Amino acid sequence: MTALGFLYPGHSGEDDYPRIEQLLGSDVRLDVVHTDIGEDARRVDALRRMYAPERLADGVGQVRLAGAEAIVWACTSGGFVHGWDGAQEQVRALATAAGMPASSTSFAFVHAAKEIGVGRVAVGATYPDDVAGLFVEFLRAGGLEVTALSSAGIVTAAEVGALDEAQVLALARAADDPGAEAVLLPDTALHTAAHLPLLEKELGKPVLTANQVTVWEALRLTDRRVNAPGLGALFTREPIVQV
């Protein structure tokens, strides 16, 4: 059994995780621990405060007690708003506190895109424009080219968590661009685990979503590869071998 730990802020799209665990169909356990979200507002200042160490300390302890082999900060915006260097320091501090390999959803997007061999991506963000722009900057710092950005301007995680399949598909379609090799939907508050096959069928290209890449990143940290067609191209392709 491979146990993976996730620090998830608040309550919105976390029921993606038991669904993903079921779709993995393997000896993988996903342990989700909720952290204090503070103010549910998609403002840069509020998002930066979300990762305060005192808010995560109890969660880190719970993940350790659960016997997890890796831990991921399951909040895209709570990572990239600190910039590339700040997000790296965040992950290093998390690894030290937890005593295990660590990462975040922001880095998961960069690693996942490279895993499936894409360099040009379109972004369908739920965030306001200024926050979405910081995610684009983060991706570019990670070596990805962003060909298009669509921002829905939603200001709370609660609103994002209430979006249905048709609205998620509309978000992806609005973001899609002929020059993009994949579409990214960066919000762990967004329910996407049940919609990945439809999203990729409708767009005709890989779609990377926050909770999907977060779980994949935790598996990567433990050197696990699980074939799960219901979770999209990321979970069905062979890893890209760099020469």
Contacts in CASP RR format, 6 or more apart in sequence:
PFRMAT RR
TARGET T0000
AUTHOR 0000-0000-0000
METHOD contacts of the structure
MODEL  1
MTALGFLYPGHSGEDDYPRIEQLLGSDVRLDVVHTDIGEDARRVDALRRM
YAPERLADGVGQVRLAGAEAIVWACTSGGFVHGWDGAQEQVRALATAAGM
PASSTSFAFVHAAKEIGVGRVAVGATYPDDVAGLFVEFLRAGGLEVTALS
SAGIVTAAEVGALDEAQVLALARAADDPGAEAVLLPDTALHTAAHLPLLE
KELGKPVLTANQVTVWEALRLTDRRVNAPGLGALFTREPIVQV
1 27 0 8 1.000
1 28 0 8 1.000
1 29 0 8 1.000
2 27 0 8 1.000
2 28 0 8 1.000
2 29 0 8 1.000
2 69 0 8 1.000
2 219 0 8 1.000
2 222 0 8 1.000
2 224 0 8 1.000
3 29 0 8 1.000
3 31 0 8 1.000
3 66 0 8 1.000
3 67 0 8 1.000
3 68 0 8 1.000
3 69 0 8 1.000
4 28 0 8 1.000
4 29 0 8 1.000
4 30 0 8 1.000
4 31 0 8 1.000
4 68 0 8 1.000
4 69 0 8 1.000
4 70 0 8 1.000
4 71 0 8 1.000
4 72 0 8 1.000
4 215 0 8 1.000
4 218 0 8 1.000
4 219 0 8 1.000
4 222 0 8 1.000
5 30 0 8 1.000
5 31 0 8 1.000
5 32 0 8 1.000
5 33 0 8 1.000
5 63 0 8 1.000
5 66 0 8 1.000
5 68 0 8 1.000
5 70 0 8 1.000
5 71 0 8 1.000
5 72 0 8 1.000
5 218 0 8 1.000
6 17 0 8 1.000
6 30 0 8 1.000
6 31 0 8 1.000
6 32 0 8 1.000
6 33 0 8 1.000
6 63 0 8 1.000
6 71 0 8 1.000
6 72 0 8 1.000
6 74 0 8 1.000
6 214 0 8 1.000
6 215 0 8 1.000
6 218 0 8 1.000
7 33 0 8 1.000
7 35 0 8 1.000
7 56 0 8 1.000
7 59 0 8 1.000
7 60 0 8 1.000
7 63 0 8 1.000
7 71 0 8 1.000
7 72 0 8 1.000
7 73 0 8 1.000
7 74 0 8 1.000
7 75 0 8 1.000
7 94 0 8 1.000
8 14 0 8 1.000
8 17 0 8 1.000
8 32 0 8 1.000
8 33 0 8 1.000
8 34 0 8 1.000
8 35 0 8 1.000
8 74 0 8 1.000
8 75 0 8 1.000
8 188 0 8 1.000
9 34 0 8 1.000
9 35 0 8 1.000
9 36 0 8 1.000
9 37 0 8 1.000
9 50 0 8 1.000
9 74 0 8 1.000
9 75 0 8 1.000
9 78 0 8 1.000
9 157 0 8 1.000
10 34 0 8 1.000
10 35 0 8 1.000
10 36 0 8 1.000
10 37 0 8 1.000
10 157 0 8 1.000
11 34 0 8 1.000
12 157 0 8 1.000
12 158 0 8 1.000
12 160 0 8 1.000
12 161 0 8 1.000
12 188 0 8 1.000
12 189 0 8 1.000
13 161 0 8 1.000
13 188 0 8 1.000
13 189 0 8 1.000
13 190 0 8 1.000
13 191 0 8 1.000
13 211 0 8 1.000
14 32 0 8 1.000
14 34 0 8 1.000
15 191 0 8 1.000
16 188 0 8 1.000
16 191 0 8 1.000
16 192 0 8 1.000
16 193 0 8 1.000
16 211 0 8 1.000
16 212 0 8 1.000
17 30 0 8 1.000
17 32 0 8 1.000
17 211 0 8 1.000
17 215 0 8 1.000
18 30 0 8 1.000
19 193 0 8 1.000
19 194 0 8 1.000
20 30 0 8 1.000
20 193 0 8 1.000
20 211 0 8 1.000
20 212 0 8 1.000
20 215 0 8 1.000
20 231 0 8 1.000
21 28 0 8 1.000
21 29 0 8 1.000
21 30 0 8 1.000
23 193 0 8 1.000
23 228 0 8 1.000
23 230 0 8 1.000
23 231 0 8 1.000
24 215 0 8 1.000
24 226 0 8 1.000
24 228 0 8 1.000
24 231 0 8 1.000
25 226 0 8 1.000
25 228 0 8 1.000
26 226 0 8 1.000
26 228 0 8 1.000
28 219 0 8 1.000
28 224 0 8 1.000
28 226 0 8 1.000
30 215 0 8 1.000
30 218 0 8 1.000
31 62 0 8 1.000
31 63 0 8 1.000
31 66 0 8 1.000
31 67 0 8 1.000
31 68 0 8 1.000
32 74 0 8 1.000
33 59 0 8 1.000
33 62 0 8 1.000
33 63 0 8 1.000
33 66 0 8 1.000
35 50 0 8 1.000
35 55 0 8 1.000
35 56 0 8 1.000
35 58 0 8 1.000
35 59 0 8 1.000
36 55 0 8 1.000
37 50 0 8 1.000
37 157 0 8 1.000
38 46 0 8 1.000
38 49 0 8 1.000
38 50 0 8 1.000
38 55 0 8 1.000
39 46 0 8 1.000
39 49 0 8 1.000
40 156 0 8 1.000
40 157 0 8 1.000
40 158 0 8 1.000
41 155 0 8 1.000
41 156 0 8 1.000
42 77 0 8 1.000
42 126 0 8 1.000
42 127 0 8 1.000
42 128 0 8 1.000
42 131 0 8 1.000
42 153 0 8 1.000
42 154 0 8 1.000
42 155 0 8 1.000
42 156 0 8 1.000
42 157 0 8 1.000
43 128 0 8 1.000
43 131 0 8 1.000
43 155 0 8 1.000
44 81 0 8 1.000
44 130 0 8 1.000
44 131 0 8 1.000
44 134 0 8 1.000
47 77 0 8 1.000
47 78 0 8 1.000
47 79 0 8 1.000
47 81 0 8 1.000
47 131 0 8 1.000
48 78 0 8 1.000
48 81 0 8 1.000
48 82 0 8 1.000
50 75 0 8 1.000
50 78 0 8 1.000
51 73 0 8 1.000
51 75 0 8 1.000
51 78 0 8 1.000
51 79 0 8 1.000
51 82 0 8 1.000
51 90 0 8 1.000
53 93 0 8 1.000
53 97 0 8 1.000
56 73 0 8 1.000
56 94 0 8 1.000
56 97 0 8 1.000
57 97 0 8 1.000
60 71 0 8 1.000
60 94 0 8 1.000
60 97 0 8 1.000
60 98 0 8 1.000
61 98 0 8 1.000
63 71 0 8 1.000
63 98 0 8 1.000
64 98 0 8 1.000
64 99 0 8 1.000
64 100 0 8 1.000
68 100 0 8 1.000
69 100 0 8 1.000
69 101 0 8 1.000
69 221 0 8 1.000
69 222 0 8 1.000
70 100 0 8 1.000
70 101 0 8 1.000
70 102 0 8 1.000
70 103 0 8 1.000
70 218 0 8 1.000
70 221 0 8 1.000
70 222 0 8 1.000
71 94 0 8 1.000
71 95 0 8 1.000
71 98 0 8 1.000
71 100 0 8 1.000
71 101 0 8 1.000
71 102 0 8 1.000
71 218 0 8 1.000
72 102 0 8 1.000
72 103 0 8 1.000
72 104 0 8 1.000
72 105 0 8 1.000
72 108 0 8 1.000
72 214 0 8 1.000
72 217 0 8 1.000
72 218 0 8 1.000
72 221 0 8 1.000
73 79 0 8 1.000
73 90 0 8 1.000
73 91 0 8 1.000
73 94 0 8 1.000
73 102 0 8 1.000
73 103 0 8 1.000
73 104 0 8 1.000
73 105 0 8 1.000
74 104 0 8 1.000
74 105 0 8 1.000
74 188 0 8 1.000
74 210 0 8 1.000
74 211 0 8 1.000
74 214 0 8 1.000
75 104 0 8 1.000
75 105 0 8 1.000
75 188 0 8 1.000
76 104 0 8 1.000
76 105 0 8 1.000
76 106 0 8 1.000
76 109 0 8 1.000
76 135 0 8 1.000
76 186 0 8 1.000
76 187 0 8 1.000
76 188 0 8 1.000
76 210 0 8 1.000
77 127 0 8 1.000
77 131 0 8 1.000
77 135 0 8 1.000
77 186 0 8 1.000
77 187 0 8 1.000
78 104 0 8 1.000
78 106 0 8 1.000
79 87 0 8 1.000
79 90 0 8 1.000
79 104 0 8 1.000
79 105 0 8 1.000
79 106 0 8 1.000
80 87 0 8 1.000
80 106 0 8 1.000
80 134 0 8 1.000
80 135 0 8 1.000
80 137 0 8 1.000
80 138 0 8 1.000
81 131 0 8 1.000
81 134 0 8 1.000
82 89 0 8 1.000
82 90 0 8 1.000
83 134 0 8 1.000
83 137 0 8 1.000
83 138 0 8 1.000
83 141 0 8 1.000
84 138 0 8 1.000
84 141 0 8 1.000
84 142 0 8 1.000
87 104 0 8 1.000
87 106 0 8 1.000
87 107 0 8 1.000
87 138 0 8 1.000
90 104 0 8 1.000
91 102 0 8 1.000
91 103 0 8 1.000
91 104 0 8 1.000
91 107 0 8 1.000
92 102 0 8 1.000
94 102 0 8 1.000
94 104 0 8 1.000
95 101 0 8 1.000
95 102 0 8 1.000
101 221 0 8 1.000
101 222 0 8 1.000
102 221 0 8 1.000
103 111 0 8 1.000
103 217 0 8 1.000
103 218 0 8 1.000
103 220 0 8 1.000
103 221 0 8 1.000
105 186 0 8 1.000
105 188 0 8 1.000
105 210 0 8 1.000
105 213 0 8 1.000
105 214 0 8 1.000
105 217 0 8 1.000
106 135 0 8 1.000
106 138 0 8 1.000
106 186 0 8 1.000
107 217 0 8 1.000
108 213 0 8 1.000
108 214 0 8 1.000
108 216 0 8 1.000
108 217 0 8 1.000
109 139 0 8 1.000
109 184 0 8 1.000
109 186 0 8 1.000
109 208 0 8 1.000
109 210 0 8 1.000
109 213 0 8 1.000
110 138 0 8 1.000
110 139 0 8 1.000
110 142 0 8 1.000
110 143 0 8 1.000
110 144 0 8 1.000
111 213 0 8 1.000
111 217 0 8 1.000
111 220 0 8 1.000
112 208 0 8 1.000
112 213 0 8 1.000
112 216 0 8 1.000
112 217 0 8 1.000
112 234 0 8 1.000
113 119 0 8 1.000
113 121 0 8 1.000
113 144 0 8 1.000
113 182 0 8 1.000
113 184 0 8 1.000
113 208 0 8 1.000
114 240 0 8 1.000
115 216 0 8 1.000
115 220 0 8 1.000
115 234 0 8 1.000
115 237 0 8 1.000
115 239 0 8 1.000
115 240 0 8 1.000
116 182 0 8 1.000
116 206 0 8 1.000
116 233 0 8 1.000
116 234 0 8 1.000
116 237 0 8 1.000
116 240 0 8 1.000
117 181 0 8 1.000
117 240 0 8 1.000
118 144 0 8 1.000
118 181 0 8 1.000
118 182 0 8 1.000
118 206 0 8 1.000
119 143 0 8 1.000
119 144 0 8 1.000
119 145 0 8 1.000
119 181 0 8 1.000
120 144 0 8 1.000
120 145 0 8 1.000
120 146 0 8 1.000
120 147 0 8 1.000
120 179 0 8 1.000
120 180 0 8 1.000
120 181 0 8 1.000
120 182 0 8 1.000
121 139 0 8 1.000
121 144 0 8 1.000
121 145 0 8 1.000
121 146 0 8 1.000
121 147 0 8 1.000
121 180 0 8 1.000
121 181 0 8 1.000
121 182 0 8 1.000
121 183 0 8 1.000
121 184 0 8 1.000
121 208 0 8 1.000
122 146 0 8 1.000
122 147 0 8 1.000
122 148 0 8 1.000
122 149 0 8 1.000
122 150 0 8 1.000
122 175 0 8 1.000
122 176 0 8 1.000
122 177 0 8 1.000
122 179 0 8 1.000
122 180 0 8 1.000
122 182 0 8 1.000
122 183 0 8 1.000
122 184 0 8 1.000
123 132 0 8 1.000
123 135 0 8 1.000
123 136 0 8 1.000
123 139 0 8 1.000
123 146 0 8 1.000
123 148 0 8 1.000
123 149 0 8 1.000
123 150 0 8 1.000
123 175 0 8 1.000
123 183 0 8 1.000
123 184 0 8 1.000
123 186 0 8 1.000
124 132 0 8 1.000
124 149 0 8 1.000
124 150 0 8 1.000
124 151 0 8 1.000
124 152 0 8 1.000
124 171 0 8 1.000
124 172 0 8 1.000
124 174 0 8 1.000
124 175 0 8 1.000
124 183 0 8 1.000
124 184 0 8 1.000
124 185 0 8 1.000
124 186 0 8 1.000
125 131 0 8 1.000
125 132 0 8 1.000
125 133 0 8 1.000
125 135 0 8 1.000
125 149 0 8 1.000
125 150 0 8 1.000
125 151 0 8 1.000
125 152 0 8 1.000
125 153 0 8 1.000
125 175 0 8 1.000
125 185 0 8 1.000
125 186 0 8 1.000
125 187 0 8 1.000
126 151 0 8 1.000
126 152 0 8 1.000
126 153 0 8 1.000
126 154 0 8 1.000
126 160 0 8 1.000
126 163 0 8 1.000
126 171 0 8 1.000
126 185 0 8 1.000
126 186 0 8 1.000
126 187 0 8 1.000
126 189 0 8 1.000
126 190 0 8 1.000
127 135 0 8 1.000
127 151 0 8 1.000
127 152 0 8 1.000
127 153 0 8 1.000
127 154 0 8 1.000
127 186 0 8 1.000
127 187 0 8 1.000
128 151 0 8 1.000
128 153 0 8 1.000
128 154 0 8 1.000
128 155 0 8 1.000
129 151 0 8 1.000
129 153 0 8 1.000
132 149 0 8 1.000
132 151 0 8 1.000
132 153 0 8 1.000
133 149 0 8 1.000
133 151 0 8 1.000
135 186 0 8 1.000
136 146 0 8 1.000
136 149 0 8 1.000
139 146 0 8 1.000
139 184 0 8 1.000
140 146 0 8 1.000
147 177 0 8 1.000
147 179 0 8 1.000
147 180 0 8 1.000
148 175 0 8 1.000
148 176 0 8 1.000
148 177 0 8 1.000
148 179 0 8 1.000
148 180 0 8 1.000
149 175 0 8 1.000
150 171 0 8 1.000
150 174 0 8 1.000
150 175 0 8 1.000
152 171 0 8 1.000
154 160 0 8 1.000
157 187 0 8 1.000
157 189 0 8 1.000
158 189 0 8 1.000
160 187 0 8 1.000
160 189 0 8 1.000
160 190 0 8 1.000
161 189 0 8 1.000
161 190 0 8 1.000
161 191 0 8 1.000
163 171 0 8 1.000
163 190 0 8 1.000
163 191 0 8 1.000
165 194 0 8 1.000
165 195 0 8 1.000
165 198 0 8 1.000
168 185 0 8 1.000
168 190 0 8 1.000
168 191 0 8 1.000
168 192 0 8 1.000
168 195 0 8 1.000
168 199 0 8 1.000
169 195 0 8 1.000
169 198 0 8 1.000
169 199 0 8 1.000
169 202 0 8 1.000
171 185 0 8 1.000
171 190 0 8 1.000
172 183 0 8 1.000
172 185 0 8 1.000
172 199 0 8 1.000
172 202 0 8 1.000
172 203 0 8 1.000
172 207 0 8 1.000
173 202 0 8 1.000
173 203 0 8 1.000
175 183 0 8 1.000
175 184 0 8 1.000
175 185 0 8 1.000
176 183 0 8 1.000
176 203 0 8 1.000
176 205 0 8 1.000
180 205 0 8 1.000
181 205 0 8 1.000
181 206 0 8 1.000
182 205 0 8 1.000
182 206 0 8 1.000
182 207 0 8 1.000
182 208 0 8 1.000
183 199 0 8 1.000
183 203 0 8 1.000
183 205 0 8 1.000
183 206 0 8 1.000
183 207 0 8 1.000
183 208 0 8 1.000
184 207 0 8 1.000
184 208 0 8 1.000
184 209 0 8 1.000
185 192 0 8 1.000
185 207 0 8 1.000
185 208 0 8 1.000
185 209 0 8 1.000
185 210 0 8 1.000
186 210 0 8 1.000
187 210 0 8 1.000
188 210 0 8 1.000
188 211 0 8 1.000
188 214 0 8 1.000
190 209 0 8 1.000
190 210 0 8 1.000
190 211 0 8 1.000
192 199 0 8 1.000
192 209 0 8 1.000
192 210 0 8 1.000
192 211 0 8 1.000
192 212 0 8 1.000
193 209 0 8 1.000
193 211 0 8 1.000
193 212 0 8 1.000
193 231 0 8 1.000
196 207 0 8 1.000
196 209 0 8 1.000
196 212 0 8 1.000
196 230 0 8 1.000
196 231 0 8 1.000
196 232 0 8 1.000
197 229 0 8 1.000
197 230 0 8 1.000
197 232 0 8 1.000
199 207 0 8 1.000
199 209 0 8 1.000
200 206 0 8 1.000
200 207 0 8 1.000
200 232 0 8 1.000
200 233 0 8 1.000
206 232 0 8 1.000
206 233 0 8 1.000
206 234 0 8 1.000
207 232 0 8 1.000
207 233 0 8 1.000
208 234 0 8 1.000
212 231 0 8 1.000
212 232 0 8 1.000
212 234 0 8 1.000
212 235 0 8 1.000
213 234 0 8 1.000
216 234 0 8 1.000
216 235 0 8 1.000
219 225 0 8 1.000
219 226 0 8 1.000
225 239 0 8 1.000
226 235 0 8 1.000
227 235 0 8 1.000
227 236 0 8 1.000
228 235 0 8 1.000
228 236 0 8 1.000
229 235 0 8 1.000
229 236 0 8 1.000
END
